[in-house]
């Protein structure tokens, strides 16, 4: 699994040979690695506390949850090498997200009671995207960040995903 995650934070040339879907209507240079594709199989409402991140034909997806019904505040920042568009997923009254003026930095704050809060993100052919998350004011340990259908963990938080040429 460490080798697969090295692809997320290291050089991407030749890392994957099969093309994967992009989230952009126009052709982009390269594609996102297969390690980020598909919904994590460990993700569901009330799953282990953490960030669940994946990519599919509709774009990037971030979901947060935790077991129980106590309050947990998730915060984070997502940056991309091109402008992003974003919509909320299952957000409630005190959940917030905002884009910077150049639309390349997305910040969020979710008050979560064990259900699901999240974002759906599209990048405009961004060459890279960076994710960083915290819960309760503490940076999430990498084991609490679950990526793609293979349930991978990054090598660090924040971490970068680069398109493969």
C-alpha positions as a Markdown table, in Angstrom:
| # | Residue | x | y | z |
|---|---|---|---|---|
| 1 | Unk | 0.0 | 0.0 | 0.0 |
| 2 | Unk | 2.9 | 2.4 | 0.7 |
| 3 | Unk | 4.0 | 2.1 | -3.0 |
| 4 | Unk | 0.5 | 3.0 | -4.2 |
| 5 | Unk | 0.4 | 6.0 | -1.9 |
| 6 | Unk | 3.9 | 7.1 | -3.1 |
| 7 | Unk | 2.1 | 7.7 | -6.4 |
| 8 | Unk | -0.1 | 10.3 | -4.7 |
| 9 | Unk | 2.7 | 12.4 | -3.4 |
| 10 | Unk | 5.6 | 11.6 | -5.6 |
| 11 | Unk | 6.3 | 11.9 | -9.4 |
| 12 | Unk | 3.6 | 10.5 | -11.5 |
| 13 | Unk | 5.3 | 9.7 | -14.9 |
| 14 | Unk | 4.5 | 6.2 | -16.0 |
| 15 | Unk | 2.8 | 5.3 | -12.7 |
| 16 | Unk | -0.4 | 4.2 | -14.4 |
| 17 | Unk | -0.9 | 3.1 | -18.0 |
| 18 | Unk | -4.7 | 2.9 | -18.3 |
| 19 | Unk | -6.6 | 6.1 | -18.8 |
| 20 | Unk | -9.2 | 7.0 | -16.1 |
| 21 | Unk | -12.1 | 9.4 | -16.3 |
| 22 | Unk | -11.5 | 13.1 | -15.9 |
| 23 | Unk | -14.0 | 15.5 | -14.2 |
| 24 | Unk | -13.6 | 18.1 | -17.0 |
| 25 | Unk | -15.8 | 18.5 | -20.1 |
| 26 | Unk | -12.8 | 19.5 | -22.2 |
| 27 | Unk | -9.8 | 17.1 | -22.8 |
| 28 | Unk | -7.1 | 17.6 | -20.2 |
| 29 | Unk | -3.4 | 16.7 | -20.3 |
| 30 | Unk | -3.2 | 13.5 | -18.4 |
| 31 | Unk | -5.6 | 11.8 | -16.0 |
| 32 | Unk | -5.8 | 11.2 | -12.3 |
| 33 | Unk | -4.1 | 8.1 | -10.9 |
| 34 | Unk | -6.2 | 4.9 | -10.5 |
| 35 | Unk | -5.4 | 4.9 | -6.7 |
| 36 | Unk | -7.9 | 7.8 | -6.2 |
| 37 | Unk | -10.7 | 6.4 | -8.3 |
| 38 | Unk | -13.9 | 5.1 | -6.8 |
| 39 | Unk | -15.8 | 5.4 | -3.5 |
| 40 | Unk | -13.8 | 4.1 | -0.5 |
| 41 | Unk | -15.4 | 0.8 | 0.5 |
| 42 | Unk | -14.9 | 1.8 | 4.2 |
| 43 | Unk | -17.0 | 4.9 | 3.8 |
| 44 | Unk | -20.5 | 5.1 | 5.3 |
| 45 | Unk | -22.4 | 7.3 | 7.8 |
| 46 | Unk | -20.9 | 6.7 | 11.2 |
| 47 | Unk | -17.7 | 5.1 | 9.9 |
| 48 | Unk | -14.4 | 5.7 | 11.6 |
| 49 | Unk | -13.6 | 9.4 | 12.1 |
| 50 | Unk | -12.0 | 10.8 | 9.1 |
| 51 | Unk | -11.9 | 12.3 | 5.6 |
| 52 | Unk | -13.0 | 10.0 | 2.7 |
| 53 | Unk | -11.9 | 11.2 | -0.7 |
| 54 | Unk | -12.3 | 9.9 | -4.2 |
| 55 | Unk | -12.5 | 10.8 | -7.8 |
| 56 | Unk | -15.0 | 9.6 | -10.5 |
| 57 | Unk | -16.4 | 10.8 | -13.8 |
| 58 | Unk | -18.3 | 13.6 | -12.0 |
| 59 | Unk | -15.2 | 15.0 | -10.2 |
| 60 | Unk | -13.7 | 14.9 | -6.8 |
| 61 | Unk | -15.7 | 14.0 | -3.6 |
| 62 | Unk | -14.9 | 14.7 | 0.0 |
| 63 | Unk | -17.0 | 13.2 | 2.8 |
| 64 | Unk | -16.5 | 13.4 | 6.6 |
| 65 | Unk | -18.1 | 11.3 | 9.3 |
| 66 | Unk | -17.5 | 9.8 | 12.7 |
| 67 | Unk | -19.1 | 7.2 | 15.0 |
| 68 | Unk | -21.7 | 8.2 | 17.5 |
| 69 | Unk | -23.7 | 11.5 | 17.8 |
| 70 | Unk | -21.4 | 13.8 | 19.6 |
| 71 | Unk | -20.2 | 17.0 | 17.9 |
| 72 | Unk | -17.0 | 16.8 | 15.8 |
| 73 | Unk | -15.8 | 19.8 | 13.8 |
| 74 | Unk | -14.0 | 19.0 | 10.6 |
| 75 | Unk | -12.0 | 21.7 | 8.8 |
| 76 | Unk | -9.8 | 21.7 | 5.9 |
| 77 | Unk | -8.4 | 23.3 | 2.8 |
| 78 | Unk | -8.3 | 22.0 | -0.8 |
| 79 | Unk | -6.0 | 23.7 | -3.3 |
| 80 | Unk | -5.8 | 23.1 | -7.1 |
| 81 | Unk | -3.6 | 24.2 | -9.9 |
| 82 | Unk | -6.7 | 25.6 | -11.8 |
| 83 | Unk | -10.1 | 27.1 | -10.8 |
| 84 | Unk | -12.6 | 24.8 | -9.0 |
| 85 | Unk | -16.4 | 24.7 | -8.8 |
| 86 | Unk | -17.9 | 23.2 | -5.7 |
| 87 | Unk | -21.3 | 22.1 | -4.3 |
| 88 | Unk | -22.2 | 20.9 | -0.8 |
| 89 | Unk | -23.3 | 17.4 | -0.1 |
| 90 | Unk | -25.6 | 16.7 | 2.8 |
| 91 | Unk | -24.7 | 19.9 | 4.6 |
| 92 | Unk | -26.7 | 21.3 | 7.5 |
| 93 | Unk | -27.2 | 24.8 | 9.0 |
| 94 | Unk | -23.7 | 25.5 | 10.5 |
| 95 | Unk | -21.7 | 23.8 | 7.8 |
| 96 | Unk | -19.7 | 26.2 | 5.6 |
| 97 | Unk | -17.4 | 26.2 | 2.6 |
| 98 | Unk | -15.9 | 29.1 | 0.6 |
| 99 | Unk | -13.7 | 29.5 | -2.4 |
| 100 | Unk | -11.0 | 32.1 | -2.8 |
| 101 | Unk | -11.4 | 34.9 | -5.3 |
| 102 | Unk | -9.3 | 33.0 | -7.9 |
| 103 | Unk | -11.3 | 29.8 | -7.2 |
| 104 | Unk | -8.1 | 27.8 | -6.6 |
| 105 | Unk | -8.4 | 27.5 | -2.8 |
| 106 | Unk | -11.4 | 25.9 | -1.1 |
| 107 | Unk | -11.8 | 26.0 | 2.7 |
| 108 | Unk | -14.5 | 24.2 | 4.7 |
| 109 | Unk | -15.8 | 23.9 | 8.3 |
| 110 | Unk | -18.4 | 21.2 | 9.0 |
| 111 | Unk | -20.1 | 20.6 | 12.4 |
| 112 | Unk | -20.8 | 16.8 | 12.2 |
| 113 | Unk | -22.9 | 14.7 | 14.5 |
| 114 | Unk | -22.0 | 11.3 | 13.1 |
| 115 | Unk | -23.8 | 11.6 | 9.8 |
| 116 | Unk | -22.3 | 12.8 | 6.5 |
| 117 | Unk | -21.1 | 16.2 | 5.4 |
| 118 | Unk | -19.2 | 16.7 | 2.2 |
| 119 | Unk | -18.2 | 18.5 | -1.0 |
| 120 | Unk | -18.4 | 17.7 | -4.7 |
| 121 | Unk | -15.6 | 19.4 | -6.6 |
| 122 | Unk | -14.8 | 19.9 | -10.2 |
| 123 | Unk | -11.4 | 21.1 | -11.4 |
| 124 | Unk | -10.8 | 22.9 | -14.6 |
| 125 | Unk | -8.1 | 20.6 | -16.0 |
| 126 | Unk | -6.0 | 21.2 | -12.9 |
| 127 | Unk | -2.5 | 19.5 | -13.1 |
| 128 | Unk | -2.7 | 18.9 | -9.3 |
| 129 | Unk | -4.9 | 19.1 | -6.3 |
| 130 | Unk | -4.0 | 19.2 | -2.6 |
| 131 | Unk | -6.1 | 18.0 | 0.3 |
| 132 | Unk | -5.5 | 18.8 | 4.0 |
| 133 | Unk | -7.9 | 18.1 | 6.8 |
| 134 | Unk | -8.4 | 18.4 | 10.6 |
| 135 | Unk | -10.9 | 17.4 | 13.2 |
| 136 | Unk | -11.3 | 19.1 | 16.5 |
| 137 | Unk | -8.5 | 21.5 | 15.7 |
| 138 | Unk | -6.0 | 18.7 | 15.2 |
| 139 | Unk | -4.5 | 17.6 | 11.8 |
| 140 | Unk | -6.0 | 14.2 | 10.9 |
| 141 | Unk | -3.5 | 11.4 | 11.1 |
| 142 | Unk | -2.9 | 9.8 | 7.7 |
| 143 | Unk | -4.6 | 6.7 | 8.8 |
| 144 | Unk | -7.8 | 8.7 | 9.1 |
| 145 | Unk | -7.7 | 9.8 | 5.5 |
| 146 | Unk | -9.2 | 7.2 | 3.2 |
| 147 | Unk | -8.7 | 7.6 | -0.6 |
| 148 | Unk | -10.3 | 5.7 | -3.5 |
| 149 | Unk | -11.9 | 2.3 | -3.6 |
| 150 | Unk | -8.7 | 0.7 | -2.5 |
| 151 | Unk | -9.0 | 2.5 | 0.9 |
| 152 | Unk | -5.5 | 4.0 | 0.5 |
| 153 | Unk | -3.9 | 6.4 | 3.0 |
| 154 | Unk | -1.6 | 9.3 | 2.0 |
| 155 | Unk | 2.0 | 9.6 | 3.2 |
| 156 | Unk | 1.3 | 13.0 | 4.8 |
| 157 | Unk | -1.4 | 15.5 | 5.6 |
| 158 | Unk | -1.8 | 17.7 | 3.5 |
| 159 | Unk | -1.1 | 15.6 | 0.4 |
| 160 | Unk | -0.9 | 16.3 | -3.3 |
| 161 | Unk | -2.4 | 14.3 | -6.2 |
| 162 | Unk | -0.9 | 15.0 | -9.6 |
| 163 | Unk | -2.3 | 14.1 | -13.0 |
| 164 | Unk | -0.4 | 11.5 | -14.9 |
| 165 | Unk | 0.7 | 12.4 | -18.4 |
